[in-house]
Amino acid sequence: MIDNPYVNDGPPAKSSPVTRWIDATVTSTAPLMVQLDGFDEAPQEPTKPPLVGGLVVTDRVLCLLQGRQLVILGRYGG
């Protein structure tokens, strides 16, 4: 058998999306936007409805970033 680096023994393995817990700051409430800690990009809009209500600008929140989806899970301090 010839070794060929371009031939696979089966289908390519599916990679699972990277999951990260990220702190963020609410920068706008209409529409809801958050600035992710450690990212230089513009504030981001969550891709799923937040799991906490009553957010105001400057609230610190915990977010789950999985692949390209961003979910706000909770607000620090209640």
N, C-alpha and C positions, 0 to 999 in steps of 0.2 A: 504494500500500500504506500502511496506517495503522500508525504506530509504537505498539506496545502493550508496555509494560514487563512485563506479566504473561504474555506469550506467549513460550515458548522456541522456538528453532529445532531443538531435538532433545531427547533425554533428558538429564536432569541429569547433570553430570559426577560421577563417583565420587571422593570424596576419600580419599586413603590415610591410614591411621592415623599419628599422630605417633610417631616413634621417638626415644627418649632413652636415653642411657647415664647411669646414676645410681649414686652410691656409697651404701652403706647399712651399718647395723650390725645384727648378729644380736642379737635381744632374747629369743628363746626357741627351743628346739630341739625341743620336743614339745608342740604342733605347731611347725614351723619358722615363725618370724615375723621380719621385718626392719623397722627404722625407716629410712625413706628420707631422705637428706640434703635439706634445703630444703623438706620437707613437714611441716606441723603435725599431720597426721592421726595416728591411732593406728597402731601397727605393723601391717604388711600381711603376709598369707600369700602366697607365690608361687602363681601359677596353673598353672605347669608344674613337674615335678620339677626340683630344682636339678641343675646340671651339675657339681657339686663335692660331695664327701662329707666327713664328719668335721668338720662345722661345730660350733663351740662359741659360747656366749654371749659377746658383745663382739667377735667376729671382724668385720673390715671386709671387705665383699664388693662386687663389681661386678655391677650388675643391668642388664638391658635391659628398658625399659618401652615396649611398643608397643601403642597403643590402651589397652585395659584388661587386657593380659596382662603379667605380671611374671615374668621368668626370672632366676635367680641364675646368673651365668656363671663366677665364680671368686672365690677368696679372696685378698686381698692378703697377700703374704709367703709364698706357697706353700701 
